[in-house]
Amino acid sequence: MALIDPQQGAATYQRQARPTPEALVRSHMQLVRKIAWHVHGRVASAIDVEDLVQIGMVALVEAANGFEDRGHAFATYATLRIRGAMIDHLRRHASICRSAMVRRRELAAARQRLEARLGRAALDAEMAEELGMGAADYREMVDDSQAVHHESIDEVYSDHSIWFADVEERADEALDRDRLKDAIAEAIRTLPERDGLVLQLYFVEEMNLEEIGQTLGVGAARICQIKKAALDRLRTSLADWA
């Protein structure tokens, strides 16, 4: 019977036990969202948080593919790559993002005025009339207000890859979940912007009070007060929900 070299056996075990790039990506997706919200909190509405998440996902996949275990945790390495990719994107498109932000605010203000009068969602034609412009000019303004698009994720995205699969469990009673979700979303829309953001970061992004405070530039105690006040308002708004 052939003898196995202990050192060779240990090396073989380490190679087998080392996480695959796919496993690294799947286990660090939440890290991307957490970093995206931190960065988003510092640039306000200059870019949508989901655009930052997309940039971070590309960086995460690249980091997982290029990672070499030299005694450093992958999370540390990936954090530097993800945050760096987001900051580089913001620097490259700073002027575009600022102009888009101005247009987006103008559109949001007009939509809020119009829908308050109509009591329903505004149509594009009605928005164009509210802003005193033609349909083509309005469409151009909407296009200019959108965040900068980037296509590099297509190089690593695949419909057949479980890296990008939705791993959330689906509720059996989807209809009731959707109705409750709509009621909560409508109630949150009536909250002040900062209150809604605090709830989003706490319950959806699963950030703690200290992390939210760092993101918004206030203390954890103040975040706790804002969260409590926002939840009290939501409970009042949803008291009659069925």
C-alpha positions in Angstrom: 0.0 0.0 0.0 1.4 3.4 -1.0 2.1 5.9 1.8 0.7 9.4 1.6 3.1 12.3 2.3 1.5 14.2 5.2 2.6 17.6 3.8 1.2 16.7 0.4 -2.1 15.5 2.0 -2.4 18.8 4.0 -1.8 20.8 0.8 -4.4 18.8 -1.1 -6.9 19.4 1.8 -6.3 23.1 1.8 -6.9 23.3 -2.0 -10.1 21.4 -1.6 -11.3 23.5 1.3 -10.5 26.9 -0.3 -13.7 28.7 -1.3 -14.5 28.9 -5.0 -14.9 32.4 -6.6 -18.6 31.6 -6.9 -18.9 30.8 -3.2 -17.0 34.0 -2.3 -19.4 36.1 -4.4 -22.5 34.6 -3.0 -21.3 35.0 0.6 -20.3 38.6 0.2 -23.3 40.1 -1.7 -24.6 41.8 1.4 -21.2 43.5 1.8 -21.7 45.1 -1.6 -25.0 46.6 -0.5 -23.6 47.8 2.8 -20.7 49.6 1.1 -23.1 51.0 -1.5 -25.3 52.6 1.2 -22.3 54.0 3.0 -21.0 55.6 -0.2 -24.6 56.8 -1.2 -25.0 58.5 2.1 -22.0 60.7 1.3 -23.0 61.7 -2.2 -26.7 62.2 -1.4 -28.8 61.8 -4.6 -26.0 62.2 -7.1 -26.4 58.5 -8.1 -29.0 55.8 -7.3 -27.9 53.3 -4.7 -28.8 50.4 -7.1 -26.3 51.8 -9.6 -23.7 51.7 -6.9 -24.7 48.1 -6.1 -24.3 47.2 -9.8 -20.8 48.7 -9.8 -19.9 46.9 -6.6 -21.2 43.6 -7.9 -18.8 43.8 -10.9 -15.9 44.7 -8.5 -16.9 41.8 -6.3 -16.9 39.2 -9.1 -13.5 40.6 -10.3 -12.1 40.4 -6.8 -13.3 36.8 -6.3 -11.7 35.8 -9.6 -8.4 37.4 -8.8 -8.1 36.7 -5.1 -5.0 34.9 -3.9 -5.0 33.8 -0.3 -1.9 35.3 1.2 -3.1 35.4 4.8 -5.5 38.3 4.4 -9.3 37.9 4.7 -11.2 38.1 1.4 -13.7 40.6 2.9 -10.9 43.1 3.5 -9.5 42.7 0.0 -13.0 42.8 -1.5 -14.0 45.9 0.5 -11.1 47.9 -0.9 -11.9 46.8 -4.5 -15.6 47.5 -4.2 -15.3 50.9 -2.5 -12.6 51.9 -4.9 -14.7 51.0 -7.9 -17.6 53.1 -6.6 -15.4 56.1 -5.8 -13.6 55.9 -9.2 -17.0 55.8 -11.0 -18.2 58.9 -9.1 -15.0 60.8 -9.8 -15.2 60.0 -13.5 -18.8 61.1 -13.8 -19.0 63.8 -11.2 -20.1 66.6 -13.5 -22.7 64.4 -15.3 -24.1 63.2 -11.9 -24.5 66.8 -10.7 -26.4 67.9 -13.8 -28.6 64.8 -13.6 -29.3 65.4 -9.9 -30.6 69.0 -10.7 -32.9 67.7 -13.4 -34.1 64.8 -11.2 -35.0 67.3 -8.4 -36.9 69.5 -10.9 -38.8 66.4 -12.1 -39.5 65.2 -8.6 -40.9 68.5 -7.5 -43.1 68.9 -10.6 -44.4 65.3 -10.2 -45.2 65.9 -6.5 -47.2 69.1 -7.3 -49.1 67.5 -10.1 -49.9 64.2 -8.3 -51.1 66.1 -5.3 -53.6 67.9 -7.5 -54.7 64.9 -9.5 -54.7 62.4 -6.6 -53.1 59.7 -8.9 -49.9 59.0 -10.8 -49.2 61.6 -13.5 -48.9 60.7 -17.2 -45.9 61.8 -19.3 -48.1 64.2 -21.3 -49.4 65.8 -18.0 -45.8 66.1 -16.7 -44.7 67.8 -19.9 -47.6 70.3 -19.7 -46.9 71.0 -16.0 -43.3 71.8 -16.9 -44.3 73.9 -19.9 -42.5 71.9 -22.5 -43.2 69.6 -25.4 -43.3 65.9 -25.2 -39.9 65.5 -27.0 -38.2 68.0 -24.7 -39.7 66.4 -21.6 -38.5 62.9 -22.8 -35.0 64.4 -23.2 -35.1 65.9 -19.8 -36.1 62.5 -18.3 -33.3 60.8 -20.1 -30.8 63.3 -18.9 -31.9 62.9 -15.3 -31.2 59.2 -15.3 -28.0 57.9 -13.6 -25.1 57.1 -15.8 -25.4 53.6 -17.3 -22.5 51.3 -17.5 -22.4 48.0 -19.4 -19.4 46.2 -17.9 -21.6 44.0 -15.8 -22.7 42.3 -19.0 -19.2 40.8 -19.4 -19.6 38.8 -16.2 -23.4 38.4 -16.0 -25.1 35.1 -17.0 -28.7 34.0 -16.7 -27.3 30.5 -15.9 -25.0 31.7 -13.1 -26.2 31.2 -9.6 -23.9 34.2 -8.6 -26.8 36.4 -9.6 -29.7 34.1 -8.7 -32.4 35.3 -6.4 -32.0 33.3 -3.2 -34.8 34.9 -1.3 -37.6 32.5 -0.2 -41.0 33.3 -1.7 -44.0 33.3 0.5 -46.8 30.9 -0.2 -49.4 33.7 0.3 -47.8 36.0 -2.3 -51.0 38.1 -2.8 -51.3 39.0 0.9 -47.6 39.8 1.0 -48.0 42.1 -2.0 -51.0 43.9 -0.5 -49.1 44.4 2.8 -46.0 45.5 1.0 -48.0 48.1 -1.0 -49.6 49.4 2.1 -46.3 49.8 3.9 -44.7 51.4 0.9 -47.5 53.9 0.6 -47.2 54.7 4.3 -43.4 55.1 4.1 -43.9 57.5 1.2 -45.8 59.9 3.5 -42.8 60.0 5.9 -40.2 62.7 5.8 -37.3 61.7 3.6 -34.8 61.1 6.4 -37.2 59.0 8.4 -37.9 56.7 5.4 -34.2 56.4 4.7 -33.4 55.4 8.3 -36.1 52.6 8.1 -34.7 51.5 4.8 -31.2 51.2 6.1 -32.2 49.5 9.4 -34.8 47.0 8.2 -33.8 46.3 4.5 -30.1 46.9 4.5 -29.7 45.5 8.1 -27.4 48.2 9.2 -27.1 48.9 12.9 -27.7 52.3 14.5 -24.0 53.2 14.7 -23.6 52.4 11.0 -26.6 54.4 10.0 -25.4 57.3 12.1 -22.0 57.2 10.3 -23.8 57.2 7.0 -26.0 60.2 7.7 -23.5 62.1 9.8 -25.4 62.0 13.2 -25.1 60.1 16.4 -26.6 56.7 17.1 -28.9 58.1 19.8 -30.4 60.5 17.2 -30.9 57.6 14.7 -32.7 55.7 17.5 -35.1 58.7 18.0 -35.8 59.0 14.3 -36.5 55.3 13.9 -38.9 55.3 16.9 -40.8 58.3 15.6 -41.0 56.9 12.1 -42.3 53.5 13.4 -44.9 55.3 15.5 -46.1 57.2 12.4 -46.3 53.9 10.4 -48.3 52.1 13.1 -50.8 55.0 13.1 -51.0 54.9 9.2 -51.5 51.1 9.1 -53.9 50.9 12.0 -56.8 50.3 9.7 -55.0 48.0 7.2 -56.6 44.6 6.6 
